[in-house]
Amino acid sequence: MPLKLGSFLRELVDNRHLILQLTARDFKSRYAGSMLGLLWAFIQPLAMMTILWGVFSYGLKAKAQEPGISFIAWFFAASIAWNFFQDTTLMTSNAITEYAFLVKKVDFKVRLLPVVKILSALVLHMIFILILVAILLLNGIMPSWHWLQVSYYMSCAVILSLGLGWLLSSLSVFTRDIGQIVGIIIQFGFWVTPIIWNWRISIPAKWQWVIKLNPVFYITEGYRNSFVYNLPISAQGLHSTLYFWLFTSVLLVLGHKVFMQLKPHFGDVL
């Protein structure tokens, strides 16, 4: 079944109440039973980002390498973008197996499950954006209309995650090792994506195109351009934008195609 955007959007609208209910349930269930409950949703990523900031800022004396820009603002801007992509990738890869009881219902639109996971991660991401804004203000970076561009880059992350989610969630039904493999790749991806190091300085100019092949780079750099540098979307260049959307479109179509081809067999395996 080919991906028909209009049909998919109608499904989202028609099932919006169910999607929102599942999103709220998913967000709460991740931390149900623990003493601090939903606070863990903020404590864990904040602790990791704070540790990395402390190690690189004070231990290794890392700097943003930009006059007047603090390392913590420079680092957090890209870090929250990466964390959003990381959360959506890890969560969507298990969307089908986790909601196996819904998969077996004939009338349920199974391809909406990755959307639920993405929306669940988006709730936390919006709060981290507010935390980033506070950090920026405390470091003397005043609001700019460029900050509104984050909605565009957020949409980029959502669409990229949806295509990846359809692909990984369908494959993980038949190969449960997918989740472990994705976790390893995510850890590796954090270090090769310029989040805590400056690609303009670390990589020779003639090889900088290589780092731009990573589609997540377009998103993390976009967050940094919007919040820290106050640069327009065009600052990344037309070639980078076209490459990102070509890559994302192919992944979206491929992920949907694999998902729909494997969908009839989900009930037999789960």
C-alpha positions in Angstrom: 0.0 0.0 0.0 1.6 3.3 -1.1 1.8 6.2 1.3 -1.1 8.5 0.5 -0.6 11.7 2.5 -4.3 12.8 2.4 -5.5 9.4 3.6 -3.0 9.4 6.4 -3.9 12.9 7.5 -7.6 12.0 7.6 -6.7 9.0 9.8 -5.0 11.4 12.2 -7.9 13.7 12.3 -10.6 11.0 12.6 -8.6 9.2 15.4 -7.4 12.4 17.2 -9.2 11.7 20.4 -7.9 8.1 20.7 -4.4 9.3 19.7 -4.4 11.9 22.5 -5.7 9.4 25.0 -3.0 6.9 24.1 -0.3 9.6 24.2 -1.3 10.6 27.7 -1.4 7.0 28.8 2.0 6.3 27.3 3.6 9.3 28.9 2.3 8.5 32.3 2.9 4.7 32.1 6.7 5.2 31.5 7.1 6.4 35.0 4.2 4.7 36.8 5.1 3.0 40.1 8.2 5.0 40.8 8.3 7.3 43.8 9.1 10.4 41.8 6.8 9.5 39.0 6.9 12.0 36.1 9.8 13.9 37.6 12.1 11.1 36.2 11.1 12.3 32.7 13.1 15.5 33.5 15.7 14.3 36.0 17.3 11.6 33.7 18.0 13.7 30.6 18.8 16.8 32.6 21.3 14.9 34.7 23.0 13.5 31.6 23.2 16.9 29.9 24.4 18.5 33.1 27.2 15.9 33.5 28.3 16.3 29.9 28.3 20.1 30.2 30.3 19.9 33.4 32.9 17.5 32.0 33.4 19.3 28.8 33.0 22.9 30.1 35.1 22.6 33.3 37.0 19.4 33.0 38.1 19.7 29.3 37.7 23.5 29.1 35.5 23.2 26.0 34.1 26.4 24.6 31.5 27.2 22.0 34.4 28.9 20.0 32.1 31.8 19.3 32.6 35.2 20.9 30.0 36.1 23.5 28.3 32.7 23.5 28.4 30.5 26.6 29.2 26.8 26.2 26.1 25.7 28.1 23.7 27.6 25.8 25.6 26.4 22.7 25.5 22.8 24.0 22.0 22.6 25.3 20.5 24.0 22.1 21.7 21.1 20.0 21.4 18.6 22.9 17.7 18.9 23.3 17.2 18.4 19.6 19.3 15.2 19.7 17.5 14.0 22.8 14.1 14.4 21.0 15.3 12.4 18.1 16.8 9.8 20.4 13.6 9.4 22.4 11.4 9.1 19.4 13.7 6.6 17.7 14.0 4.3 20.7 10.3 4.6 21.6 8.9 4.0 18.1 11.1 1.0 17.5 9.0 -0.9 20.2 5.6 0.7 19.3 4.1 -2.4 17.8 5.3 -5.0 20.3 4.3 -2.7 23.2 0.8 -2.2 21.9 0.3 -5.8 20.8 -3.2 -5.8 22.3 -4.3 -3.1 19.9 -2.6 -4.6 16.8 -4.9 -7.6 17.0 -8.0 -5.3 16.8 -9.2 -5.3 13.2 -10.6 -1.8 13.3 -7.5 -0.1 14.8 -5.2 1.8 12.5 -1.9 0.3 13.5 0.3 2.7 11.6 -0.8 5.4 14.0 1.1 3.8 16.9 4.5 5.4 16.1 2.6 8.7 16.1 1.6 8.1 19.7 5.2 7.5 20.7 6.4 10.7 18.9 3.7 12.8 20.5 4.6 11.4 23.9 8.2 12.4 23.4 7.1 15.8 22.1 5.4 16.6 25.4 8.8 16.3 27.2 10.6 18.1 24.4 8.4 21.2 24.7 9.3 21.4 28.4 13.0 21.2 27.6 12.6 24.0 25.1 11.3 26.1 28.0 14.3 25.1 30.0 16.6 26.1 27.1 14.9 29.5 26.8 15.6 30.1 30.5 19.3 29.1 30.0 19.5 31.5 27.0 18.0 34.4 29.0 20.3 33.8 31.9 23.3 33.9 29.6 22.2 37.2 28.0 20.8 35.8 24.8 17.7 37.8 24.1 14.6 36.5 22.3 14.5 36.8 18.5 12.0 36.0 15.9 14.4 33.3 14.7 13.4 31.3 17.7 10.1 30.6 16.0 12.0 28.6 13.4 12.3 25.8 15.9 8.8 24.8 14.9 10.1 24.0 11.4 13.1 22.0 12.7 10.8 20.2 15.2 8.6 19.2 12.2 11.7 17.9 10.5 12.5 15.7 13.5 8.9 14.4 13.7 8.7 13.4 10.0 12.2 11.9 10.0 11.2 9.9 13.2 7.9 8.8 11.7 9.6 7.2 8.7 12.2 5.6 10.9 9.5 4.5 13.4 7.5 2.7 10.7 10.6 0.9 9.5 12.0 -0.1 12.9 8.7 -0.9 14.6 7.7 -3.3 11.9 11.1 -5.1 11.8 11.3 -5.4 15.6 8.1 -7.6 15.6 10.1 -10.3 13.8 13.6 -9.5 15.1 13.5 -8.4 18.7 17.3 -7.5 18.5 16.3 -4.4 16.6 15.9 -2.4 19.8 19.3 -3.3 21.1 21.0 -2.5 17.7 19.2 0.8 17.6 20.4 1.6 21.1 24.0 1.0 20.1 23.7 3.1 16.9 22.1 5.9 18.9 25.0 6.0 21.3 27.5 6.1 18.5 25.4 8.7 16.7 25.6 11.1 19.6 29.4 11.3 19.4 29.7 11.6 15.6 27.0 14.3 15.5 28.5 17.8 16.4 26.7 18.4 19.7 29.6 18.8 22.1 32.2 19.6 19.5 32.4 22.3 16.9 32.4 20.8 13.4 33.7 24.1 11.8 36.9 23.8 13.8 37.3 20.0 14.1 36.8 19.1 10.5 38.8 20.4 7.6 36.7 22.5 5.1 37.1 20.0 2.3 35.6 17.2 4.5 32.8 19.1 6.2 30.3 17.8 3.6 30.7 14.3 5.1 29.2 15.4 8.5 26.3 17.0 6.6 25.2 13.5 5.3 23.9 12.8 8.8 20.2 14.0 8.6 20.1 14.7 12.3 22.9 17.2 11.8 20.4 19.4 9.8 18.1 19.4 12.9 20.7 20.0 15.6 22.4 22.7 13.6 19.0 24.2 12.9 18.2 24.4 16.6 21.6 26.0 17.3 21.2 28.5 14.4 17.7 29.5 15.6 18.3 29.8 19.3 22.0 30.8 19.6 23.2 32.3 16.3 19.9 33.9 15.3 20.4 32.7 11.7 17.6 32.1 9.2 16.8 28.6 7.8 18.6 29.6 4.6 21.9 29.7 6.5 22.2 26.0 6.1 22.1 26.3 2.4 19.7 25.1 -0.3 21.7 21.9 -0.9 21.5 20.8 2.8 17.8 21.5 2.9 17.1 19.6 -0.3 19.3 16.7 0.8 17.5 16.5 4.1 14.0 16.4 2.6 15.0 14.0 -0.1 16.5 11.6 2.5 13.5 12.0 4.8 11.0 11.5 2.0 12.7 8.3 0.8 12.8 7.0 4.4 9.2 7.9 4.9 8.0 6.1 1.8 10.3 3.1 2.4 9.3 2.8 6.1 5.6 2.9 5.3 6.0 0.4 2.5 7.9 -2.1 4.7 5.4 -1.5 7.5 2.3 -2.1 5.4 3.8 -5.2 3.8 4.6 -6.8 7.2 1.4 -5.6 8.9 -0.7 -8.6 7.9 1.8 -10.9 9.7 1.9 -8.9 13.0 -0.9 -10.9 14.5 0.7 -14.2 13.8 3.9 -13.3 15.6 2.7 -11.2 18.5 
